[in-house]
Amino acid sequence: MKETAIIHRNLRRQLLNEQDQLLTEVLIHSSTFNYSFIRLREGASLVVHESTGDIAMQIISGQGKLALESEVLLVEEGDFIFMSAHTVQRLEAETEMAILHVLTH
């Protein structure tokens, strides 16, 4: 019989320290995906990188600019974004942002 795993976290408590620009916490790691929580301070950014797998992002709070290969998207609370593997991307926070991020392997 398969065991049931339950994870319960209040992500509002995941705050940045005064000196931190970025907080990343892997909430679930499996053989097929990583499910992470990301918080960015206003003005902080995730450097240009190419994803190794498909990515789904849910913007929980804040606003930012997501630069994808040939376009820039303005993203904000409530937005859902999907990017296929090997998409070149950069995210810059215009306000403090909280994001749920799923990366497939």
VENLINUR-V916007 format. One line per field, one symbol per residue. phi: phi as a letter, one per 40 degrees, with the letter a starting at -180 (. if undefined). A space follows every 50 residues. Layout:
phi: ???
This chain:
phi: .cccbbbbbcccccbccdcccabbbccbbbcbabbbbbbbcdgcaccdab ccacbbbbccagbabbcbebabbcbadgcbbbbcdgccaabbccbdbbbc bbbcb
